[in-house]
Amino acid sequence: MAAGAGAKSGQWVLVALLWLACLISALAVVSVTQQVRRETDRLESLRRESAELEVQWGQYLLEQSTWASYSRVEKKAREELDMHVPEAEHIILVK
């Protein structure tokens, strides 16, 4: 009978350990799920920010092309710096 009591005791220890392992596993699943949700939210936030920055970059490129347009530069050179296109006889070609 003593051998049977030892076996039952060993089974209860095994059941308790398995139950504890199951509980720890469940808590780990909950923790990882929560972490994945946080990281997914962060990823979506960064994607939105990226899209906004791309729009802003496009606007800056458009503004740059406007400010650097040939006609605007030529107009500013004439008006503010009193520059002009030289006459044909004043142009020297260097080879």
PASEBA-1860 file (N, C-alpha, C; in nm, 3 decimals):
! residues 95
1> MAAGAGAK> 0.081/-0.117/0.000/0.000/0.000/0.000/0.087/0.126/0.000 ~ 0.201/0.117/0.065/0.290/0.233/0.071/0.341/0.268/-0.066 ~ 0.364/0.167/-0.149/0.413/0.193/-0.284/0.305/0.263/-0.364 ~ 0.179/0.226/-0.345/0.067/0.289/-0.416/0.049/0.434/-0.371 ~ 0.071/0.463/-0.244/0.057/0.600/-0.194/0.166/0.689/-0.250 ~ 0.285/0.634/-0.267/0.396/0.711/-0.324/0.370/0.743/-0.470 ~ 0.308/0.648/-0.542/0.277/0.669/-0.683/0.170/0.776/-0.698 ~ 0.068/0.771/-0.611/-0.038/0.873/-0.617/0.019/1.010/-0.585
9> SGQWVLVA> 0.108/1.015/-0.489/0.170/1.142/-0.452/0.250/1.198/-0.569 ~ 0.320/1.108/-0.637/0.398/1.150/-0.754/0.309/1.200/-0.866 ~ 0.191/1.137/-0.883/0.097/1.181/-0.986/0.043/1.321/-0.954 ~ 0.014/1.346/-0.826/-0.038/1.477/-0.788/0.067/1.585/-0.811 ~ 0.192/1.553/-0.784/0.300/1.649/-0.809/0.310/1.676/-0.958 ~ 0.299/1.570/-1.038/0.305/1.586/-1.183/0.187/1.670/-1.233 ~ 0.067/1.642/-1.181/-0.052/1.719/-1.220/-0.034/1.866/-1.180 ~ 0.017/1.889/-1.061/0.038/2.026/-1.014/0.141/2.099/-1.101
17> LLWLACLI> 0.248/2.029/-1.137/0.349/2.090/-1.224/0.293/2.120/-1.363 ~ 0.215/2.025/-1.418/0.153/2.048/-1.550/0.054/2.164/-1.545 ~ -0.023/2.170/-1.434/-0.118/2.280/-1.418/-0.043/2.414/-1.409 ~ 0.066/2.416/-1.337/0.147/2.538/-1.324/0.207/2.577/-1.459 ~ 0.255/2.477/-1.533/0.311/2.504/-1.666/0.204/2.560/-1.760 ~ 0.084/2.506/-1.752/-0.028/2.553/-1.835/-0.063/2.697/-1.798 ~ -0.065/2.728/-1.671/-0.095/2.863/-1.624/0.011/2.963/-1.671 ~ 0.136/2.925/-1.660/0.246/3.011/-1.705/0.238/3.032/-1.856
25> SALAVVSV> 0.206/2.925/-1.928/0.192/2.934/-2.073/0.079/3.029/-2.111 ~ -0.033/3.020/-2.043/-0.147/3.108/-2.070/-0.111/3.254/-2.044 ~ -0.042/3.280/-1.934/-0.001/3.417/-1.904/0.098/3.469/-2.008 ~ 0.185/3.383/-2.056/0.280/3.422/-2.159/0.207/3.456/-2.289 ~ 0.104/3.378/-2.324/0.025/3.407/-2.445/-0.042/3.543/-2.433 ~ -0.099/3.572/-2.319/-0.164/3.701/-2.296/-0.063/3.815/-2.309 ~ 0.052/3.796/-2.250/0.156/3.899/-2.254/0.204/3.924/-2.396 ~ 0.231/3.818/-2.470/0.280/3.832/-2.608/0.172/3.894/-2.696
33> TQQVRRET> 0.047/3.855/-2.677/-0.063/3.912/-2.755/-0.072/4.063/-2.731 ~ -0.059/4.104/-2.607/-0.064/4.246/-2.574/0.054/4.320/-2.638 ~ 0.170/4.260/-2.634/0.289/4.321/-2.694/0.271/4.334/-2.846 ~ 0.216/4.233/-2.910/0.193/4.238/-3.054/0.095/4.349/-3.088 ~ -0.009/4.364/-3.009/-0.107/4.472/-3.033/-0.041/4.609/-3.022 ~ 0.042/4.627/-2.920/0.112/4.756/-2.903/0.203/4.784/-3.022 ~ 0.277/4.683/-3.063/0.370/4.701/-3.175/0.297/4.724/-3.307 ~ 0.182/4.660/-3.324/0.101/4.682/-3.444/0.048/4.824/-3.447
41> DRLESLRR> 0.002/4.874/-3.334/-0.043/5.013/-3.326/0.071/5.109/-3.358 ~ 0.187/5.079/-3.306/0.304/5.164/-3.331/0.340/5.162/-3.479 ~ 0.335/5.045/-3.540/0.366/5.032/-3.683/0.268/5.114/-3.766 ~ 0.140/5.106/-3.736/0.041/5.184/-3.810/0.063/5.333/-3.792 ~ 0.098/5.372/-3.671/0.127/5.513/-3.645/0.247/5.560/-3.727 ~ 0.350/5.478/-3.733/0.469/5.514/-3.812/0.438/5.516/-3.961 ~ 0.351/5.428/-4.007/0.311/5.429/-4.149/0.235/5.558/-4.182 ~ 0.145/5.600/-4.093/0.073/5.726/-4.115/0.170/5.843/-4.119
49> ESAELEVQ> 0.263/5.844/-4.025/0.363/5.951/-4.021/0.447/5.951/-4.148 ~ 0.482/5.834/-4.197/0.560/5.822/-4.320/0.482/5.880/-4.438 ~ 0.354/5.849/-4.447/0.271/5.902/-4.556/0.263/6.054/-4.548 ~ 0.247/6.108/-4.428/0.242/6.253/-4.410/0.374/6.318/-4.451 ~ 0.485/6.255/-4.414/0.616/6.308/-4.451/0.639/6.303/-4.601 ~ 0.588/6.200/-4.666/0.600/6.192/-4.812/0.523/6.304/-4.880 ~ 0.404/6.335/-4.828/0.325/6.446/-4.882/0.401/6.576/-4.862 ~ 0.454/6.595/-4.744/0.530/6.716/-4.714/0.654/6.726/-4.803
57> WGQYLLEQ> 0.722/6.615/-4.827/0.840/6.613/-4.914/0.800/6.655/-5.056 ~ 0.688/6.606/-5.104/0.639/6.644/-5.236/0.610/6.793/-5.244 ~ 0.553/6.848/-5.138/0.525/6.991/-5.135/0.655/7.072/-5.137 ~ 0.755/7.025/-5.064/0.884/7.094/-5.064/0.951/7.088/-5.201 ~ 0.941/6.974/-5.269/0.998/6.963/-5.403/0.929/7.059/-5.499 ~ 0.798/7.069/-5.487/0.722/7.161/-5.571/0.763/7.306/-5.543 ~ 0.776/7.338/-5.415/0.819/7.473/-5.376/0.960/7.502/-5.428 ~ 1.048/7.404/-5.417/1.185/7.422/-5.466/1.186/7.447/-5.616
65> STWASYSR> 1.109/7.371/-5.690/1.107/7.390/-5.835/1.049/7.526/-5.871 ~ 0.954/7.575/-5.791/0.897/7.707/-5.816/1.002/7.816/-5.792 ~ 1.072/7.807/-5.680/1.171/7.909/-5.647/1.292/7.905/-5.741 ~ 1.323/7.788/-5.794/1.442/7.774/-5.878/1.411/7.778/-6.028 ~ 1.287/7.815/-6.063/1.253/7.817/-6.206/1.338/7.920/-6.280 ~ 1.371/7.888/-6.404/1.460/7.973/-6.484/1.404/8.115/-6.499 ~ 1.275/8.126/-6.526/1.215/8.259/-6.546/1.222/8.343/-6.418 ~ 1.201/8.281/-6.304/1.207/8.355/-6.177/1.349/8.402/-6.148
73> VEKKAREE> 1.447/8.313/-6.169/1.587/8.349/-6.145/1.628/8.462/-6.239 ~ 1.588/8.452/-6.365/1.621/8.557/-6.462/1.557/8.689/-6.424 ~ 1.432/8.687/-6.381/1.362/8.809/-6.340/1.431/8.873/-6.219 ~ 1.466/8.791/-6.119/1.533/8.844/-5.999/1.670/8.902/-6.037 ~ 1.742/8.836/-6.128/1.874/8.885/-6.170/1.860/9.021/-6.238 ~ 1.758/9.036/-6.322/1.736/9.164/-6.390/1.693/9.273/-6.292 ~ 1.596/9.243/-6.207/1.538/9.345/-6.120/1.627/9.381/-6.002 ~ 1.680/9.283/-5.933/1.754/9.310/-5.809/1.903/9.330/-5.830
81> LDMHVPEA> 1.961/9.264/-5.930/2.105/9.273/-5.950/2.142/9.352/-6.075 ~ 2.041/9.400/-6.145/2.061/9.479/-6.268/2.148/9.403/-6.368 ~ 2.123/9.273/-6.380/2.198/9.191/-6.475/2.119/9.181/-6.605 ~ 2.189/9.149/-6.714/2.122/9.133/-6.843/2.198/9.030/-6.927 ~ 2.132/8.982/-7.030/2.194/8.885/-7.121/2.291/8.964/-7.208 ~ 2.416/8.921/-7.219/2.514/8.995/-7.298/2.481/8.991/-7.447 ~ 2.528/9.092/-7.517/2.513/9.097/-7.663/2.599/8.988/-7.725 ~ 2.567/8.950/-7.845/2.637/8.842/-7.914/2.785/8.873/-7.929
89> EHIILVK> 2.823/9.002/-7.954/2.964/9.036/-7.972/3.043/9.031/-7.841 ~ 2.976/9.029/-7.729/3.043/9.021/-7.599/3.058/8.878/-7.548 ~ 3.003/8.782/-7.620/3.013/8.643/-7.579/3.139/8.581/-7.639 ~ 3.220/8.520/-7.554/3.342/8.453/-7.598/3.328/8.303/-7.567 ~ 3.347/8.221/-7.670/3.340/8.076/-7.650/3.480/8.023/-7.623 ~ 3.494/7.943/-7.521/3.623/7.883/-7.487/3.616/7.736/-7.521 ~ 3.715/7.690/-7.598/3.716/7.549/-7.640/3.814/7.472/-7.557
END
